[in-house]
Amino acid sequence: MVIRLWMVKEGLMMFLSHLELMKTLERCFKSAGLPMAHSQGFNPRPLMNFALPLAVGVEAQKLLLEIELMEGAEASLLEKVKFPRGLSLHSYKVVEKSPSLMSLVESARYLLTGDKEKLRVIEHGDPLLFSKRNKKGHYRERDAREFILAFEEELQGYEFLLQAGSKANLKPTDLLLALLGKEEEVHGYNVRLMDVYDREGSSLW
């Protein structure tokens, strides 16, 4: 049985790397006695996959992942799982087994909050250049505008719809670097993942 989880990641939990987050969830599920299905091979791992891995320092209003339970298990067992402060289960639902969530992601919506005046450069239309490393390890200059699908001013910052996934992807921290021009200023902003979408623009939830 495959279950899709909608989780919220905030507070101190935003400082976990993706690998640390996976290990934390594995411990939580194991402590609750959740009958997770495992991969085959010499080092079996619980079957768990995320829609979009998050970088250190990024919060999530809608962090989506799927887990697979052993046949006959009850999805309601998830309600007994205890998570550390800053990590919570918002909702869950049973779904059909299908391609991994990550393969379905085409875009993601982020809220960037901080000194809004410095973000207003997005309104000017000039190129937003930053350095991006390719698969061969070489850096090349890219224009962040190529990856921005939409943006909207909010009370304390801006909300951006960015290309995401395996085909084209712009990290919100790279966007901030392109907007601000100085790496040391990036850490003065809060980044929060709001939702992820498929090719048709529908939320993966």
Buried (B, 14 or more C-beta within 10 A) or exposed (E): BBBBBBBBBBEEBBEBEBEEBBEBBBEBBEEBEBEBBEEEEEEEEBBBBBBBBBEEBBBBBBBBBBBBBEEEBEBEBBEEBEBEEBBBBEEBEEEEEEEEBBEBBBBBBBBBBBEBEBBEBBEEEEEBBBEBEEEEEEEEEBEBBEBBBEBEEEEEBBBBBBBBBEEEBBBBBBBBBBBBBEEEBBEEBBBBBBBBBBEEEEEBB
